[in-house]
Amino acid sequence: DLESLRAVTVPLSVRAMARACCKHSGYQVGACLMSADGRTFTGVNVESDTYGLTVCAERAALLKALSEGATAFVHLACSTKDAGISCGACRQLLAEYCAA
C-alpha cells in the first residue's frame, strides 16, 4: 500500500538531500525511486555553472535505476525544504520510463 511505500522511500529521499550539489541555489533536493522488485535508487540535484547541464534529483534517481537494469517502478519520493515540484524535463522522462 502507499503508506508502506512512503515509509521506505521518504526517509531515503530526505537523507539524500544532504548530498545535493547545489553550489548556486543552495536548494537541496533528494529523490528515491523504488523499482517493482523493491530496489531503491536515490538521487540528488547536481548544479552546473552552465544551467543547462544541471541534473535534478528525480532524473538522477531514474538514470541510476535504468543504468542498474530496473525497468518497472512503483513509487517516487522527492524531498525539498518547501514541497517543490518536479520540472518539465523530469516530468517528461518520468512519463517515458515510469508507467502510470
N, CA and C atoms as a LAMMPS dump frame, in Angstrom:
ITEM: TIMESTEP
0
ITEM: NUMBER OF ATOMS
300
ITEM: BOX BOUNDS ff ff ff
-5.0000000000000000e+02 5.0000000000000000e+02
-5.0000000000000000e+02 5.0000000000000000e+02
-5.0000000000000000e+02 5.0000000000000000e+02
ITEM: ATOMS id mol type element x y z
1 1 1 N 0.828 -1.183 0
2 1 2 C 0 0 0
3 1 3 C 0.877 1.253 0
4 2 1 N 0.278 2.378 -0.254
5 2 2 C 1.018 3.634 -0.4
6 2 3 C 1.802 4.005 0.852
7 3 1 N 1.231 3.794 2.004
8 3 2 C 1.925 4.156 3.243
9 3 3 C 3.194 3.327 3.455
10 4 1 N 3.162 2.059 3.092
11 4 2 C 4.364 1.242 3.252
12 4 3 C 5.441 1.648 2.246
13 5 1 N 5.03 2.071 1.046
14 5 2 C 5.996 2.579 0.069
15 5 3 C 6.631 3.86 0.585
16 6 1 N 5.813 4.751 1.108
17 6 2 C 6.313 6.018 1.655
18 6 3 C 7.242 5.786 2.84
19 7 1 N 6.938 4.788 3.653
20 7 2 C 7.753 4.505 4.838
21 7 3 C 9.191 4.149 4.446
22 8 1 N 9.357 3.613 3.247
23 8 2 C 10.697 3.255 2.771
24 8 3 C 11.332 4.418 2.009
25 9 1 N 10.603 4.992 1.06
26 9 2 C 11.212 5.958 0.14
27 9 3 C 11.4 7.355 0.717
28 10 1 N 10.486 7.81 1.535
29 10 2 C 10.599 9.182 2.049
30 10 3 C 11.841 9.369 2.927
31 11 1 N 12.1 8.5 3.9
32 11 2 C 13.331 8.7 4.679
33 11 3 C 14.604 8.666 3.817
34 12 1 N 14.618 7.831 2.802
35 12 2 C 15.784 7.77 1.92
36 12 3 C 15.93 9.047 1.099
37 13 1 N 14.817 9.608 0.644
38 13 2 C 14.903 10.85 -0.124
39 13 3 C 15.307 12.022 0.762
40 14 1 N 14.837 12.037 2.002
41 14 2 C 15.238 13.09 2.946
42 14 3 C 16.734 12.982 3.234
43 15 1 N 17.207 11.782 3.478
44 15 2 C 18.626 11.563 3.75
45 15 3 C 19.483 11.97 2.546
46 16 1 N 18.994 11.701 1.351
47 16 2 C 19.743 12.036 0.138
48 16 3 C 19.924 13.544 -0.014
49 17 1 N 18.977 14.322 0.466
50 17 2 C 19.066 15.787 0.334
51 17 3 C 20.419 16.325 0.806
52 18 1 N 20.965 15.742 1.835
53 18 2 C 22.237 16.219 2.4
54 18 3 C 23.389 16.076 1.414
55 19 1 N 23.236 15.244 0.4
56 19 2 C 24.293 15.028 -0.587
57 19 3 C 24.117 15.875 -1.841
58 20 1 N 23.096 16.733 -1.857
59 20 2 C 22.842 17.581 -3.026
60 20 3 C 24.051 18.472 -3.314
61 21 1 N 24.314 18.671 -4.581
62 21 2 C 25.42 19.537 -5.023
63 21 3 C 24.806 20.808 -5.604
64 22 1 N 24.436 21.7 -4.717
65 22 2 C 23.669 22.889 -5.119
66 22 3 C 24.443 24.167 -4.814
67 23 1 N 25.604 24.292 -5.465
68 23 2 C 26.538 25.374 -5.175
69 23 3 C 26.03 26.753 -5.57
70 24 1 N 25.013 26.832 -6.406
71 24 2 C 24.479 28.126 -6.828
72 24 3 C 23.209 28.495 -6.071
73 25 1 N 22.265 27.595 -6.026
74 25 2 C 20.968 27.912 -5.428
75 25 3 C 20.897 27.622 -3.941
76 26 1 N 21.689 26.66 -3.477
77 26 2 C 21.571 26.226 -2.093
78 26 3 C 20.295 25.433 -1.832
79 27 1 N 19.578 25.098 -2.893
80 27 2 C 18.293 24.398 -2.79
81 27 3 C 18.516 22.898 -2.915
82 28 1 N 18.451 22.196 -1.79
83 28 2 C 18.705 20.756 -1.758
84 28 3 C 17.461 19.963 -2.143
85 29 1 N 17.656 19.005 -3.033
86 29 2 C 16.57 18.098 -3.42
87 29 3 C 17.107 16.676 -3.353
88 30 1 N 16.331 15.797 -2.751
89 30 2 C 16.64 14.38 -2.714
90 30 3 C 15.474 13.605 -3.301
91 31 1 N 15.76 12.498 -3.93
92 31 2 C 14.701 11.663 -4.508
93 31 3 C 15.025 10.202 -4.243
94 32 1 N 13.98 9.399 -4.178
95 32 2 C 14.138 7.956 -4.057
96 32 3 C 13.085 7.282 -4.932
97 33 1 N 13.547 6.508 -5.873
98 33 2 C 12.687 5.783 -6.798
99 33 3 C 12.733 4.304 -6.439
100 34 1 N 11.566 3.698 -6.288
101 34 2 C 11.501 2.269 -5.974
102 34 3 C 11.061 1.493 -7.201
103 35 1 N 11.832 0.46 -7.511
104 35 2 C 11.5 -0.402 -8.648
105 35 3 C 10.464 -1.434 -8.229
106 36 1 N 9.864 -2.064 -9.221
107 36 2 C 8.83 -3.062 -8.958
108 36 3 C 9.366 -4.245 -8.16
109 37 1 N 10.666 -4.501 -8.246
110 37 2 C 11.243 -5.612 -7.487
111 37 3 C 11.742 -5.177 -6.106
112 38 1 N 11.428 -3.947 -5.694
113 38 2 C 11.725 -3.48 -4.344
114 38 3 C 13.051 -2.78 -4.15
115 39 1 N 13.863 -2.679 -5.2
116 39 2 C 15.127 -1.957 -5.058
117 39 3 C 14.864 -0.455 -4.989
118 40 1 N 15.716 0.262 -4.282
119 40 2 C 15.581 1.708 -4.192
120 40 3 C 16.803 2.382 -4.802
121 41 1 N 16.553 3.511 -5.445
122 41 2 C 17.585 4.276 -6.118
123 41 3 C 17.431 5.736 -5.714
124 42 1 N 18.444 6.285 -5.071
125 42 2 C 18.369 7.678 -4.659
126 42 3 C 19.091 8.562 -5.661
127 43 1 N 18.725 9.829 -5.631
128 43 2 C 19.373 10.814 -6.48
129 43 3 C 19.308 12.175 -5.813
130 44 1 N 20.201 13.052 -6.215
131 44 2 C 20.232 14.425 -5.715
132 44 3 C 20.381 15.376 -6.89
133 45 1 N 20.034 16.637 -6.65
134 45 2 C 20.27 17.631 -7.685
135 45 3 C 21.752 17.971 -7.729
136 46 1 N 22.268 18.094 -8.952
137 46 2 C 23.674 18.43 -9.173
138 46 3 C 23.69 19.645 -10.101
139 47 1 N 24.054 20.79 -9.534
140 47 2 C 24.055 22.019 -10.308
141 47 3 C 25.37 22.209 -11.045
142 48 1 N 25.279 22.879 -12.181
143 48 2 C 26.44 23.18 -13.012
144 48 3 C 26.545 24.691 -13.199
145 49 1 N 27.743 25.155 -13.482
146 49 2 C 27.922 26.567 -13.79
147 49 3 C 27.128 26.96 -15.031
148 50 1 N 26.927 25.999 -15.924
149 50 2 C 26.04 26.232 -17.061
150 50 3 C 24.714 25.568 -16.716
151 51 1 N 23.697 26.361 -16.551
152 51 2 C 22.402 25.875 -16.072
153 51 3 C 21.914 24.646 -16.842
154 52 1 N 22.165 24.61 -18.136
155 52 2 C 21.66 23.525 -18.968
156 52 3 C 22.208 22.148 -18.616
157 53 1 N 23.328 22.096 -17.928
158 53 2 C 23.91 20.812 -17.549
159 53 3 C 23.489 20.358 -16.156
160 54 1 N 22.708 21.158 -15.474
161 54 2 C 22.214 20.789 -14.153
162 54 3 C 21.323 19.548 -14.255
163 55 1 N 21.445 18.659 -13.298
164 55 2 C 20.624 17.443 -13.263
165 55 3 C 19.787 17.468 -11.988
166 56 1 N 18.517 17.251 -12.132
167 56 2 C 17.605 17.227 -10.984
168 56 3 C 17.677 15.877 -10.266
169 57 1 N 17.259 15.858 -9.028
170 57 2 C 17.303 14.644 -8.212
171 57 3 C 16.459 13.519 -8.807
172 58 1 N 15.297 13.869 -9.334
173 58 2 C 14.418 12.857 -9.896
174 58 3 C 15.077 12.157 -11.086
175 59 1 N 15.692 12.955 -11.959
176 59 2 C 16.371 12.373 -13.119
177 59 3 C 17.592 11.575 -12.698
178 60 1 N 18.324 12.072 -11.7
179 60 2 C 19.49 11.332 -11.215
180 60 3 C 19.074 9.946 -10.714
181 61 1 N 17.986 9.888 -9.95
182 61 2 C 17.492 8.602 -9.439
183 61 3 C 17.035 7.7 -10.58
184 62 1 N 16.31 8.275 -11.537
185 62 2 C 15.818 7.487 -12.668
186 62 3 C 16.974 6.947 -13.508
187 63 1 N 17.951 7.788 -13.805
188 63 2 C 19.079 7.336 -14.617
189 63 3 C 19.895 6.268 -13.896
190 64 1 N 20.05 6.427 -12.592
191 64 2 C 20.753 5.399 -11.811
192 64 3 C 19.989 4.075 -11.902
193 65 1 N 18.671 4.14 -11.732
194 65 2 C 17.846 2.927 -11.772
195 65 3 C 17.925 2.256 -13.143
196 66 1 N 17.774 3.036 -14.19
197 66 2 C 17.824 2.469 -15.536
198 66 3 C 19.193 1.867 -15.815
199 67 1 N 20.256 2.53 -15.375
200 67 2 C 21.601 2.01 -15.629
201 67 3 C 21.897 0.745 -14.836
202 68 1 N 21.119 0.513 -13.768
203 68 2 C 21.271 -0.709 -12.978
204 68 3 C 20.304 -1.805 -13.43
205 69 1 N 19.569 -1.557 -14.517
206 69 2 C 18.709 -2.574 -15.093
207 69 3 C 17.261 -2.56 -14.661
208 70 1 N 16.867 -1.624 -13.824
209 70 2 C 15.46 -1.534 -13.419
210 70 3 C 14.645 -0.97 -14.576
211 71 1 N 13.488 -1.542 -14.802
212 71 2 C 12.65 -1.082 -15.917
213 71 3 C 11.208 -0.822 -15.526
214 72 1 N 10.812 -1.223 -14.329
215 72 2 C 9.445 -1.002 -13.861
216 72 3 C 9.519 -0.377 -12.471
217 73 1 N 8.685 0.605 -12.23
218 73 2 C 8.768 1.38 -10.996
219 73 3 C 7.401 1.514 -10.334
220 74 1 N 7.415 1.596 -8.998
221 74 2 C 6.158 1.657 -8.258
222 74 3 C 5.989 2.926 -7.43
223 75 1 N 7.088 3.627 -7.135
224 75 2 C 6.944 4.811 -6.28
225 75 3 C 8.153 5.728 -6.407
226 76 1 N 7.875 7.033 -6.353
227 76 2 C 8.919 8.048 -6.341
228 76 3 C 8.631 9.023 -5.21
229 77 1 N 9.609 9.243 -4.36
230 77 2 C 9.501 10.261 -3.309
231 77 3 C 10.54 11.332 -3.596
232 78 1 N 10.14 12.576 -3.503
233 78 2 C 11.048 13.711 -3.666
234 78 3 C 10.953 14.564 -2.416
235 79 1 N 12.094 15.007 -1.927
236 79 2 C 12.119 15.812 -0.706
237 79 3 C 12.827 17.136 -0.955
238 80 1 N 12.211 18.205 -0.484
239 80 2 C 12.771 19.547 -0.522
240 80 3 C 12.401 20.235 0.785
241 81 1 N 12.916 21.424 0.982
242 81 2 C 12.581 22.162 2.198
243 81 3 C 11.18 22.754 2.153
244 82 1 N 10.595 22.863 0.964
245 82 2 C 9.311 23.556 0.856
246 82 3 C 8.328 22.907 -0.116
247 83 1 N 8.421 21.613 -0.278
248 83 2 C 7.48 20.864 -1.137
249 83 3 C 7.517 21.328 -2.585
250 84 1 N 8.717 21.567 -3.122
251 84 2 C 8.851 21.932 -4.528
252 84 3 C 8.34 20.828 -5.437
253 85 1 N 8.099 21.168 -6.691
254 85 2 C 7.567 20.192 -7.636
255 85 3 C 8.578 19.918 -8.746
256 86 1 N 8.405 18.803 -9.423
257 86 2 C 9.314 18.391 -10.492
258 86 3 C 9.218 19.326 -11.693
259 87 1 N 10.364 19.542 -12.34
260 87 2 C 10.399 20.394 -13.525
261 87 3 C 9.872 19.62 -14.74
262 88 1 N 9.738 20.314 -15.835
263 88 2 C 9.226 19.705 -17.059
264 88 3 C 10.099 18.591 -17.596
265 89 1 N 11.422 18.763 -17.532
266 89 2 C 12.326 17.726 -18.037
267 89 3 C 12.175 16.445 -17.22
268 90 1 N 12.061 16.585 -15.907
269 90 2 C 11.858 15.403 -15.057
270 90 3 C 10.527 14.746 -15.353
271 91 1 N 9.501 15.559 -15.472
272 91 2 C 8.168 15.005 -15.771
273 91 3 C 8.168 14.249 -17.094
274 92 1 N 8.892 14.785 -18.075
275 92 2 C 8.955 14.123 -19.389
276 92 3 C 9.608 12.75 -19.266
277 93 1 N 10.774 12.67 -18.646
278 93 2 C 11.457 11.377 -18.533
279 93 3 C 10.683 10.403 -17.653
280 94 1 N 10.079 10.906 -16.59
281 94 2 C 9.271 10.019 -15.745
282 94 3 C 8.082 9.483 -16.517
283 95 1 N 7.48 10.32 -17.361
284 95 2 C 6.359 9.857 -18.175
285 95 3 C 6.798 8.808 -19.186
286 96 1 N 8.017 8.956 -19.708
287 96 2 C 8.514 7.998 -20.706
288 96 3 C 8.905 6.655 -20.088
289 97 1 N 9.461 6.68 -18.882
290 97 2 C 10.032 5.455 -18.324
291 97 3 C 9.268 4.869 -17.137
292 98 1 N 8.33 5.615 -16.593
293 98 2 C 7.58 5.131 -15.424
294 98 3 C 6.103 5.095 -15.77
295 99 1 N 5.614 3.915 -16.095
296 99 2 C 4.193 3.789 -16.454
297 99 3 C 3.333 4.223 -15.288
298 100 1 N 2.244 4.886 -15.601
299 100 2 C 1.32 5.385 -14.565
300 100 3 C 0.604 4.263 -13.874
